[in-house]
Amino acid sequence: MPDTSPPPDRVLAWLNALRPAPQAVNARERLRVVLGAGLGLLLAGAFSHAAMAPALPWLVAPLGASAVLVFGLPASPLAQPWAVVGGNTLSALVGIACMQWLPLPPLVVAAVAVAGAIAVMFLLRCLHPPGGAAGLLMVLTATHDWHFAFLPVALNSLLLVLAGMAYNTLTGRRYPHSQQPHAPALGASIAPPRFGDAELDAVLARYNQVLDVPRDDLADLLHEAELLSYGKRLGRLRCADIMSSPVITVEFGTPLAEAWTLLQRHGIKALPVVDRVQRIVGIVTRADFMRAAEGQQREGLAGRLQALLKPSPATHSIKPEVVGQIMSRQVRVASAERAIAELVPLFSDTGHHHIPIVGEQARLVGILTQSDLVKALGHGP
């Protein structure tokens, strides 16, 4: 008879999947969550008790689970104010409706109440795990009174959310935590993201599960992990270790034809523009030449470029004649001692192709290109 028992490795893998994951939460954060949940329930219970008739229960059991989310996972989409208040209240209403309208055995009514509560929470974007317990509670306690969904369920939930807003803010946690992409601050420099909302949406759609991490936190975590990966691969390499040196440079008054010839002859994309003591005053790229050539009255790009490079015989010219007239004055530079890992985002996110490297007294000592960086990434530390 053939052996149909699963291989030992698969059994061990299955058992290993049951092990709880380690929590990267220190003792201080754990204490913050414990105290917050206790204080939140205390305040919600006290105010509910004072506001309600003595005959009514002043706390409902699902609120304990809500407290775990509000104070332990304040960034979670499942813990946001609408999820807590809407999820608990609507689920309670579903449970009461099932008790009122379904003449079925209690076990069936309970199952339908929880399933219906989840469906409503999905529909109204207030998915909240304790909401399922709120719907079930209505069935287990045979609650038929619609008011119970508001007093105490909605009141409890609202008071807990208010306590969470105050406590989380005072202890350095953002709550409520916006679930929408952040708009950049006015005047802030904007770096194109490594991936956009469309790409993130496509990946999440393919994942097709409820993700208990807000979008902005997920993007930040991925970005930080990427930087750590770069740091590990690049080790302690500095700009001085991989930069190209010596650097081919031009000055403000270098004729355009001479600068273009240098670009062509050496097969490079940019020329740092320096003063007499080798300090950066600008940078001129092939793109700068193309932009300047657009204004020339000639047919075709080659003709316009030729017209730009041809020196004007007149003493006063209406077209650019020297590098300083077409160069970019805003230049991103880096210190020779700066870690390479810190510059990776400049190349990957902002479209930089070359970064001049400066040493003592801000004098040019080299240039870091995408090719230099690719070589460093390929060889590792």
PyMOL commands that set and color helices and strands:
alter all, ss='L'
color gray80, all
select helices_A, chain A and resi 8-17+27-51+62-72+77-79+81-101+106-123+129-140+146-170+197-207+215-234+239-242+256-266+286-293+300-309+323-325+340-349+360-362+370-379
alter helices_A, ss='H'
color red, helices_A
select strands_A, chain A and resi 250-251+270-274+280-285+334-335+354-358+364-369
alter strands_A, ss='S'
color yellow, strands_A
deselect
rebuild
show_as cartoon
